Amino acid sequence: MQTGERIKVGGPHFEDFEIGQLVDDAPALTLTAGHAALHQALLGDRLRLPLDAALSREVTGRDEALAHPNLVCDVAIGQSTGPTQRVRGNLFYRGLVLLRPVHIGDTLRTSTEVVGLKQNRPGSGTGLVALRMHTENQHGEPVLDFWRCPMIPLRDPEATTGHAGSFEEIPKELDMEEVGRAIPYDWHLDRYRELVSGEHFSDVVPGTVYEVEGRDTVTAAPELARLTLNVAMTHTDAGAGAHGRRLAYGGHTIAVAAAQATRALPNLV
């Protein structure tokens, strides 16, 4: 490198990705009460265990408060955005199952593997990159193992890469056996029922539809991206967006929907 050389800092283009490529240089993040407080301020979620440290202690048996599952997922996704800084949008998230509880004070590390590539129609100037993310805690225990599919621009919009993956090997449905294994059976849910009044899971009638009348406004979208180490340019730079506007992070929308769910079902665990 020559002295005074100008280097552009940004993510790769579609042509730069290869099947099997592994990216594991994202900073690990130790969740703190500060992360939890800002996440709560942005989303207003009413899930009881992350809000109530005493209740969390009674139910989980750990002194440290439970971290909100959406915060955990948002951090894992954010840690995976180093190679997808130029993303135009994510086409899907799949397999998002929290494999074990995460508490304040736990540290998350995420590695990202390229598992599929598909160039879009000629002239579109974009391609799809299928990624598999694996997140562990400070003990090396798996926390998340999921997929997402960002759309990435080509460096040369007229280039032909030959990538034509189908992504059929990526499961579209959750593995319910895996979901069952992820349930924390050592939690004291009997204490939850004793300490929390109101309708519980066994009282919910299958087929019931809840309509939340109050709508939410997505605010502070760049702040959520920054909080969770998300460096996708479209979330903070309107000039990097496909339509000259910042794109709200998909996890933000999901988290707002989850917050609305706790209004309808206030005793979700």
Secondary structure, DSSP 8 states (H G I E B T S, - for coil): --TT---------GGG--TT-EE--S--EE--HHHHHHHHHHH----HHHH-HHHHHHHH--SS-B--HHHHHHHHHHHT-GGGTT-SEEEEEE-----S--BTT-EEEEEEEEEEEEE-STTS-EEEEEEEEEEE-TTS-EEEEEEEEEEEE-SSTT-----B---TTS-SS--HHHHHHHS-TTS-HHHHHHH--S--GGG--TT------S------HHHHHHHTT---GGGT-GGGSTTSS----HHHHHHHHHHHHHHHSTT--
